[in-house]
Amino acid sequence: MRREERLNIDLNHQSPDWVRDAVYFVTVCAKERRTNHLCGELSRPILDSIRQYHEKQRWYCDLALLMPNHVHLLLSFDARVEIAKVIGDWKRWISTHHGIIWQENFFEHRVRDDKNLQEKADYILHNPVRAGLISDEKEWPYFWMPKS
């Protein structure tokens, strides 16, 4: 298979039927990787849209964190929905209302257990520190978590 053909393959993001109550570590990237698209004046509307999807039960978000050119999410979905459709709808809404151009598709990893969930949450929260944007993760304002 040529490289061009491999790049145009649609990824199957649907979990097998036997998977229940799964949490996914999801990363969605803006098209231009070296530009700050998300952290600034658009951060509040983007985080609000994540919260609204959570409140409307389109997804269940445990954590969302914006980086300048991508967003990390810990999400769960109702078993009857197609993950790719929900995330695609969200990306289209953001594109239409805020002009963000996203890379095609997204990355997701199904979290296997509580230890893996904690590792992914730590990875997300430390991302701005690893990127050299802040020195302490508590300084990063571009995140959302539901109130317990």
LUMTOR-232481 format. One line per field, with one value per residue: y, x, z of N, C-alpha, C, O in turn; residue in three letters; residue number from 1. Coordinates in steps of 0.2 Angstrom, whole numbers, plus 5000, padded with zeros to 4 digits. Last residue first. Layout:
BEGIN
n.c2: [Y ...]
n.c1: [X ...]
n.c3: [Z ...]
ca.c2: [Y ...]
ca.c1: [X ...]
ca.c3: [Z ...]
c.c2: [Y ...]
c.c1: [X ...]
c.c3: [Z ...]
o.c2: [Y ...]
o.c1: [X ...]
o.c3: [Z ...]
code: [ALA ...]
pos: [NUM ...]
//
This chain:
BEGIN
n.c2: [5090 5098 5093 5103 5111 5123 5134 5139 5133 5132 5119 5115 5126 5132 5133 5128 5117 5105 5100 5109 5105 5091 5088 5084 5072 5064 5062 5055 5044 5038 5036 5026 5016 5013 5008 5003 5006 5018 5018 5032 5041 5055 5060 5067 5080 5095 5109 5126 5137 5145 5146 5139 5129 5122 5118 5110 5100 5094 5089 5079 5071 5066 5059 5050 5042 5035 5033 5026 5017 5019 5035 5038 5048 5055 5067 5076 5089 5098 5109 5120 5125 5114 5112 5098 5090 5076 5069 5070 5061 5067 5071 5077 5090 5092 5089 5099 5110 5108 5110 5124 5130 5128 5137 5149 5150 5151 5161 5170 5156 5143 5138 5141 5145 5134 5123 5115 5118 5110 5104 5088 5079 5064 5055 5041 5035 5023 5012 5004 4990 4980 4971 4977 4987 5005 5014 5020 5016 5029 5028 5031 5040 5035 5024 5031 5037 5026 5011 4994]
n.c1: [4912 4911 4922 4935 4945 4958 4968 4977 4990 4996 4997 5009 5022 5028 5023 5027 5035 5029 5027 5017 5006 5005 5000 4987 4990 4996 4987 4977 4984 4986 4973 4970 4979 4973 4960 4961 4962 4955 4958 4963 4963 4964 4955 4952 4961 4964 4953 4952 4941 4930 4919 4908 4914 4923 4914 4906 4916 4919 4907 4905 4916 4912 4901 4907 4916 4907 4891 4881 4877 4884 4889 4906 4919 4936 4947 4957 4966 4969 4981 4989 4990 4978 4966 4958 4946 4939 4928 4913 4903 4893 4880 4874 4873 4885 4895 4892 4896 4909 4914 4909 4918 4930 4928 4925 4938 4948 4948 4958 4968 4972 4970 4980 4996 5005 5010 5001 4986 4974 4973 4968 4963 4964 4957 4955 4940 4932 4918 4906 4911 4914 4907 4907 4923 4922 4926 4935 4944 4949 4951 4965 4974 4987 4988 4989 5001 5010 5003 5004]
n.c3: [5205 5190 5176 5170 5159 5155 5155 5164 5174 5186 5190 5185 5183 5173 5156 5143 5141 5139 5152 5156 5148 5153 5165 5162 5154 5163 5173 5165 5162 5175 5179 5169 5173 5185 5181 5164 5150 5139 5122 5113 5098 5088 5073 5057 5050 5060 5059 5060 5068 5067 5076 5070 5062 5071 5081 5073 5069 5082 5085 5075 5078 5090 5086 5076 5083 5092 5090 5104 5114 5125 5128 5133 5140 5140 5142 5130 5123 5109 5101 5101 5114 5123 5135 5142 5152 5160 5159 5150 5141 5127 5127 5138 5140 5147 5138 5129 5137 5139 5126 5125 5135 5128 5117 5124 5130 5120 5111 5116 5121 5114 5101 5092 5089 5077 5072 5065 5058 5062 5079 5085 5099 5108 5122 5131 5137 5146 5145 5147 5138 5125 5116 5103 5101 5097 5083 5075 5062 5050 5033 5024 5019 5021 5013 5000 5002 5003 4995 5000]
ca.c2: [5084 5099 5094 5097 5110 5116 5132 5141 5132 5139 5123 5113 5122 5128 5135 5134 5123 5109 5097 5109 5112 5093 5090 5089 5078 5066 5065 5062 5048 5040 5041 5032 5019 5015 5015 5002 4999 5017 5016 5026 5039 5050 5061 5062 5075 5089 5103 5120 5132 5146 5149 5145 5133 5125 5123 5115 5104 5098 5094 5085 5075 5070 5064 5055 5047 5040 5032 5032 5017 5013 5031 5039 5041 5055 5060 5074 5082 5097 5103 5118 5129 5116 5115 5103 5093 5081 5069 5072 5062 5063 5069 5070 5087 5093 5085 5092 5109 5107 5104 5119 5130 5124 5130 5146 5150 5146 5156 5172 5164 5146 5137 5142 5145 5140 5127 5113 5120 5109 5109 5093 5082 5070 5058 5047 5036 5029 5013 5009 4993 4985 4969 4977 4981 4999 5011 5022 5014 5025 5030 5026 5041 5041 5023 5027 5041 5030 5017 5000]
ca.c1: [4909 4911 4915 4933 4939 4956 4964 4970 4987 4996 4992 5003 5018 5033 5022 5023 5038 5029 5032 5024 5009 5007 5007 4988 4986 4999 4993 4975 4982 4992 4977 4966 4980 4980 4961 4960 4961 4959 4954 4966 4959 4968 4958 4951 4957 4967 4956 4953 4947 4935 4925 4907 4909 4925 4919 4903 4912 4924 4910 4900 4916 4918 4900 4901 4918 4912 4897 4883 4873 4886 4884 4901 4915 4928 4945 4950 4966 4965 4977 4986 4989 4985 4968 4964 4948 4945 4931 4920 4904 4899 4883 4876 4868 4878 4894 4892 4889 4905 4915 4906 4911 4929 4929 4920 4932 4948 4944 4951 4968 4973 4965 4973 4992 5001 5015 5003 4993 4978 4972 4974 4961 4967 4956 4960 4944 4934 4925 4909 4906 4916 4908 4901 4919 4924 4921 4935 4938 4951 4946 4961 4967 4985 4988 4983 4995 5009 5007 5000]
ca.c3: [5209 5197 5179 5174 5162 5156 5149 5165 5167 5183 5193 5181 5188 5177 5163 5143 5143 5133 5147 5159 5147 5146 5165 5167 5152 5157 5174 5168 5157 5171 5182 5169 5166 5185 5185 5171 5152 5145 5127 5117 5104 5091 5080 5062 5049 5056 5063 5055 5069 5062 5078 5074 5059 5064 5083 5077 5064 5078 5089 5076 5072 5090 5091 5074 5078 5095 5087 5100 5107 5121 5128 5128 5140 5138 5145 5133 5126 5115 5101 5094 5109 5122 5129 5143 5145 5160 5166 5151 5148 5130 5120 5138 5135 5151 5144 5126 5135 5145 5129 5121 5136 5135 5116 5120 5134 5125 5109 5116 5120 5121 5106 5089 5094 5079 5076 5072 5058 5056 5074 5084 5093 5106 5115 5131 5131 5146 5143 5152 5142 5129 5123 5107 5101 5102 5087 5082 5065 5056 5039 5027 5018 5025 5020 5002 5001 5008 4995 5000]
c.c2: [5085 5093 5094 5098 5103 5116 5124 5137 5134 5139 5130 5117 5121 5124 5130 5137 5129 5116 5101 5106 5113 5100 5092 5092 5084 5072 5068 5065 5055 5045 5043 5038 5025 5019 5017 5008 4998 5010 5015 5024 5033 5048 5055 5064 5070 5084 5098 5115 5127 5141 5148 5149 5140 5130 5126 5120 5110 5102 5098 5090 5080 5074 5069 5060 5052 5045 5037 5030 5022 5013 5025 5034 5043 5048 5060 5067 5081 5090 5103 5111 5127 5121 5116 5105 5098 5083 5074 5072 5064 5065 5065 5067 5080 5090 5085 5087 5102 5106 5103 5112 5125 5124 5126 5139 5147 5145 5151 5167 5165 5153 5140 5142 5146 5139 5134 5118 5119 5111 5107 5097 5088 5072 5064 5049 5042 5030 5021 5011 4999 4989 4974 4975 4981 4993 5005 5019 5015 5023 5025 5029 5036 5043 5029 5026 5037 5034 5021 5006]
c.c1: [4903 4908 4916 4926 4938 4949 4962 4965 4980 4992 4991 4997 5011 5029 5027 5022 5034 5033 5034 5029 5016 5009 5010 4996 4988 4996 4996 4982 4980 4990 4983 4970 4976 4981 4968 4961 4959 4957 4958 4961 4963 4964 4961 4954 4957 4961 4959 4956 4946 4941 4931 4913 4908 4920 4922 4908 4909 4921 4915 4903 4911 4918 4906 4901 4913 4914 4902 4890 4876 4883 4886 4895 4909 4926 4938 4950 4960 4965 4973 4983 4987 4985 4975 4966 4953 4945 4936 4922 4911 4899 4889 4877 4869 4873 4887 4891 4888 4898 4910 4908 4907 4921 4928 4921 4926 4941 4943 4946 4960 4974 4966 4969 4984 4997 5011 5007 4996 4985 4976 4971 4966 4965 4961 4960 4949 4940 4926 4916 4909 4911 4911 4902 4913 4920 4924 4930 4938 4944 4948 4957 4963 4978 4985 4983 4989 5003 5005 5004]
c.c3: [5213 5200 5187 5177 5165 5159 5150 5160 5168 5177 5190 5184 5185 5182 5167 5150 5143 5135 5141 5155 5151 5145 5158 5166 5156 5154 5168 5170 5159 5165 5178 5173 5166 5179 5185 5175 5160 5148 5133 5122 5107 5097 5082 5069 5055 5055 5058 5059 5064 5063 5073 5076 5063 5062 5076 5078 5067 5072 5085 5080 5072 5084 5091 5080 5076 5089 5089 5096 5102 5114 5124 5130 5136 5139 5144 5136 5130 5117 5108 5095 5102 5116 5129 5136 5146 5153 5166 5158 5149 5137 5122 5131 5134 5146 5147 5132 5132 5143 5135 5123 5131 5136 5123 5119 5130 5128 5115 5114 5120 5120 5112 5095 5092 5085 5077 5076 5065 5056 5068 5078 5091 5100 5114 5123 5132 5140 5144 5151 5147 5132 5127 5114 5105 5100 5091 5086 5072 5059 5045 5033 5020 5024 5024 5009 5002 5008 5001 5000]
o.c2: [5080 5090 5091 5103 5098 5122 5120 5138 5130 5144 5133 5118 5126 5119 5125 5143 5135 5119 5101 5109 5117 5101 5094 5098 5089 5077 5073 5071 5060 5049 5049 5043 5030 5024 5023 5013 4994 5008 5011 5028 5029 5052 5049 5070 5069 5084 5098 5115 5124 5142 5151 5155 5145 5136 5132 5126 5116 5108 5104 5096 5086 5080 5075 5066 5058 5051 5043 5026 5022 5010 5026 5028 5049 5043 5063 5063 5086 5085 5107 5108 5130 5122 5119 5101 5102 5079 5077 5076 5059 5069 5060 5061 5076 5087 5080 5083 5099 5102 5097 5107 5121 5119 5120 5135 5143 5139 5146 5167 5163 5156 5141 5145 5152 5134 5139 5117 5122 5108 5104 5096 5092 5069 5068 5045 5047 5025 5025 5012 4997 4992 4973 4977 4985 4994 5001 5020 5012 5026 5019 5033 5036 5046 5029 5026 5040 5035 5021 5007]
o.c1: [4901 4903 4920 4924 4940 4946 4964 4959 4976 4990 4986 4992 5008 5031 5030 5021 5037 5035 5039 5034 5020 5015 5015 4997 4989 5000 4999 4982 4982 4994 4985 4970 4978 4984 4969 4963 4955 4951 4962 4959 4965 4961 4960 4954 4963 4957 4957 4962 4941 4946 4937 4913 4908 4922 4923 4907 4909 4923 4915 4902 4912 4920 4905 4900 4915 4914 4900 4893 4874 4885 4888 4897 4907 4929 4934 4953 4958 4965 4975 4982 4983 4979 4978 4967 4953 4946 4938 4919 4916 4895 4891 4876 4865 4868 4884 4887 4882 4894 4908 4903 4902 4919 4925 4917 4923 4939 4939 4940 4956 4979 4961 4963 4983 4994 5015 5008 4993 4990 4981 4968 4967 4965 4961 4962 4946 4944 4922 4920 4915 4907 4911 4898 4912 4914 4927 4930 4942 4939 4948 4960 4957 4975 4982 4977 4984 4999 5000 5009]
o.c3: [5216 5198 5190 5179 5162 5162 5146 5161 5171 5174 5191 5180 5182 5185 5164 5151 5143 5130 5139 5153 5148 5142 5157 5167 5153 5152 5168 5169 5156 5164 5178 5171 5163 5178 5185 5172 5161 5148 5133 5126 5103 5101 5079 5070 5057 5059 5052 5061 5062 5059 5075 5078 5060 5060 5076 5077 5064 5071 5086 5078 5069 5083 5091 5078 5074 5090 5088 5099 5096 5110 5118 5132 5135 5137 5148 5133 5134 5113 5113 5090 5099 5113 5134 5131 5151 5148 5171 5162 5147 5140 5118 5129 5131 5149 5148 5132 5133 5146 5136 5123 5134 5139 5122 5118 5133 5129 5114 5116 5124 5118 5116 5095 5091 5086 5079 5082 5070 5055 5069 5074 5096 5095 5119 5119 5134 5140 5142 5156 5149 5128 5133 5119 5110 5098 5088 5092 5076 5059 5044 5037 5019 5028 5029 5012 5005 5013 5004 5004]
code: [SER LYS PRO MET TRP PHE TYR PRO TRP GLU LYS GLU ASP SER ILE LEU GLY ALA ARG VAL PRO ASN HIS LEU ILE TYR ASP ALA LYS GLU GLN LEU ASN LYS ASP ASP ARG VAL ARG HIS GLU PHE PHE ASN GLU GLN TRP ILE ILE GLY HIS HIS THR SER ILE TRP ARG LYS TRP ASP GLY ILE VAL LYS ALA ILE GLU VAL ARG ALA ASP PHE SER LEU LEU LEU HIS VAL HIS ASN PRO MET LEU LEU ALA LEU ASP CYS TYR TRP ARG GLN LYS GLU HIS TYR GLN ARG ILE SER ASP LEU ILE PRO ARG SER LEU GLU GLY CYS LEU HIS ASN THR ARG ARG GLU LYS ALA CYS VAL THR VAL PHE TYR VAL ALA ASP ARG VAL TRP ASP PRO SER GLN HIS ASN LEU ASP ILE ASN LEU ARG GLU GLU ARG ARG MET]
pos: [148 147 146 145 144 143 142 141 140 139 138 137 136 135 134 133 132 131 130 129 128 127 126 125 124 123 122 121 120 119 118 117 116 115 114 113 112 111 110 109 108 107 106 105 104 103 102 101 100 99 98 97 96 95 94 93 92 91 90 89 88 87 86 85 84 83 82 81 80 79 78 77 76 75 74 73 72 71 70 69 68 67 66 65 64 63 62 61 60 59 58 57 56 55 54 53 52 51 50 49 48 47 46 45 44 43 42 41 40 39 38 37 36 35 34 33 32 31 30 29 28 27 26 25 24 23 22 21 20 19 18 17 16 15 14 13 12 11 10 9 8 7 6 5 4 3 2 1]
//
